[in-house]
């Protein structure tokens, strides 16, 4: 069995590559990654010598690169995406290119080659915000920022290729992921690494926005499970059942690091900030899947990973011009 993983050098993609190589010894993995700011070869340096694994540098918007990577594969999982809401507010064009046009190129090649399964990784953000209760897979989509709108476009395009052409597509919508190797622009790694340096933790608004937190290993296990047990044409929510306010997550990080809460610095909220996300994942649970990682254990292990792996994040924050430009653009005036 050969599987194509697009965006496999990113946070979730690299965790999935590692899982497949560990738990499916007769599978080969082809990793197609553009190696943009958040896609790093260092994320998979522990498996780069595995003869069952190879990485190709390429853009999913490039039909030739996609063909070269997908030919000979039976399965495909598309992690390749622009993923950060804050960046989409600064400029949406790259999100439309990768999250919609790139999905189109992948689906066209999957149709031509007759893949047995194609998993499109979507997000809970396509549903929009919800005050009470939880979204099911049949809830209306109401994306409220350029990132979630682009993901909704790719999500529905994937379904259209199932409905129109019979491409065996499965769509997953997961809640907020956390864990090792997450690029330090996102809340948990940003706040952990800032706190380690005694720097301000820029918390949007009142900090009462609610997110459900899913350990990246549980998300990847769910994807692998659905590759083998999911039904083509179906959507599956993937949740961690760990809803927390951002201020609670922030205080937990500071507590685990033994740093003062005076580092918390409320800043002007981002525009259109969704108040609460919540998923009903009983459809996936009905197939027999359950997340394994307890949140208290998972967040403690995640914080410890960043403490013990400065080699991974310090070059990004100290020498990566892309990160420094983004941080100044996003937080410079807010913290100033």
C-alpha positions, 0 to 999 in steps of 0.5 A: 500500500502506498499513500500520498500525504500532502503537507506532510512536513507540517504540524498535523501532517508530520504526526500522521506520517510518523503514525503510518510508518509506525503502525502500518509496516507494509505501507509506503508514504510519499510526502508532497510538501511545498516547504513554506514557512510552517513546513519543515523537514526537521519535523520528520528527521527521525524517519527520513532514513526509512526506506518506506518514506520519501519526500518530494518538494512541490505545490499542490497547485501544480498539476505536474508535481501532483501527478508525479507524487500521486502516481502509484498511490492507492490512498491520499490524505490532503493536509496541505493548507494555509491554516492560520486565521490571523494570517488570512486576515492580513491577506487571503489570496494564498488561502484561496490558492492552496485551500481551494485551487490546490484541492481541485488539482488533487481531486482531478488527479485522484479521479484520473488515477482511480484512487481507492480513498481520498481524505480531505482535512477540513476544520470545525471553523467551517461551521462558524460560531455557536453559543450553545450546543454542538455542531453535527455533520449536517449543520449548516456551514457559516464560515466567518473569516477568509481562512474558514471560508477557503476551507469550506470551499475545499470541503465542498469541492471534495464532496462535489467530486464524490457526488459528481464523479464518484471519487471516494472522498471522506471529509474530516472536520476536527477541532483545535489541535495541539501537541509537539512540532506546532509552528509557534504562531498558534496559541499554545506554542506561542504562549509557551515559548514567550513565557519561557523567555519572560515575554508578554502573552498577547491574549485577544480580547477578554480571553473568554473565547472557547475552543475544543482541544484535540491532541494531534495524535488522536486526530491522526489516529482518527484519520487513519481509522477513517481511511480504513473504516469510513464511508466515501461521501461522508463527513466526520467530526473529530473532537477532543471533548475538551472545551476550554476558554483561552484564558484557562489555557493561558493560565494552565501554561503559566502554571505548568512553567511556573511563570507569573500571570502578570505575563498575560497581556490583553490586546485588541481582539481580532476582527470577526473573532468566533466566540465558541466552537463545539463539535458533536463527534458521536458519528465517529464514536458510533464507528468505535473510535475514541480519543486516547489522550487525556487533556491534562496529561496531553497539555503537560507533555506538550509544554514539556516538549517545547521546554526540552526542544529549544533546538526546534523553535528557537531558530524560528523565533530568533532567525526566521524572518517570516516569523518575525515579520508576522509577529510584528505585523500582528502584535506590534501595535497591539503590544506597543 
